[in-house]
Structure formats: structure tokens, C-alpha cells
Amino acid sequence: MLTVMPDSHADPSRAEPGHAPDSQAVVRPMESTRFALSDAAALADLQLHWGSAYVIGLDGDIWSATFRGTADELRAHTCLELRTMIRADYAYRQRARPGTPASDGDRMSM
């Protein structure tokens, strides 16, 4: 449920905790999307760092990453677990690509 913010001229001193003044509802983005603030920040961080290679999402408590251009999907229960899986998957894909320096025995850094 997405609600609207109260007018800026509303008197905040009349508001009760958890209630908008004058019966107006307040937007609480993290509540409306059912993401905890920490999950939203972690998702944004993963998308910032890995979004060019993976489509990254969070559905309930399942974190997922799909390598772009494929149907290969990684799934995890935590952000940290997914990040670890992404790093391993990406490193494997770099080694498996023919003609790349990493596949010729060079060490790849992350």
C-alpha cells in the first residue's frame, strides 16, 4: 500500500507517533515495498557493483542474480552469500572464456 506525504504546512506538533497529522497518510518507502532498510541498501550495493553483469533481485528472503544474456540463476538466503556466489561465478566465467588473459593461466584479481 503506497500512501501520500502530508502537506509541508501541516503542524507536526499535532501529530501522534506513528500517525500522520490531520488524518493524512505518510509515505514510508521501505514499508510500502516490504524491504528492510538494510536489505534495500544491500541490494542497491550489489546492483551498483555487479549490475552490469548480473540482474540482481530480492524476493522476500531469497536473493537472486542472473548472469545477463543467460538463464543461469544464483540463489541465496543472504546478501553476503549471494555476493560470494557472484564472485565465484564471475571468476569461473572469466577463466572459461577463450582468449582472455585469465584463461591463459594469468592470475585474475578482484
Residue, then its C-alpha position, 0 to 999 in steps of 0.5 A: m500500500l503506497t500512501v501520500m506525504p502530508d502537506s509541508h504546512a501541516d503542524p507536526s506538533r499535532a501529530e501522534p507517533g506513528h500517525a500522520p497529522d490531520s488524518q493524512a497518510v505518510v509515505r514510508p518507502m521501505e514499508s510500502t515495498r516490504f524491504a528492510l532498510s538494510d536489505a534495500a541498501a544491500l541490494a542497491d550495493l550489489q546492483l551498483h557493483w555487479g549490475s552490469a553483469y548480473v540482474i540482481g533481485l530480492d524476493g522476500d528472503i531469497w536473493s537472486a542474480t542472473f548472469r545477463g544474456t543467460a538463464d543461469e540463476l544464483r540463489a541465496h538466503t543472504c546478501l553476503e552469500l549471494r555476493t560470494m556466489i557472484r564472485a565465484d561465478y564471475a571468476y569461473r566465467q572469466r577463466a572459461r572464456p577463450g582468449t582472455p588473459a585469465s584463461d591463459g593461466d594469468r592470475m585474475s584479481m578482484 
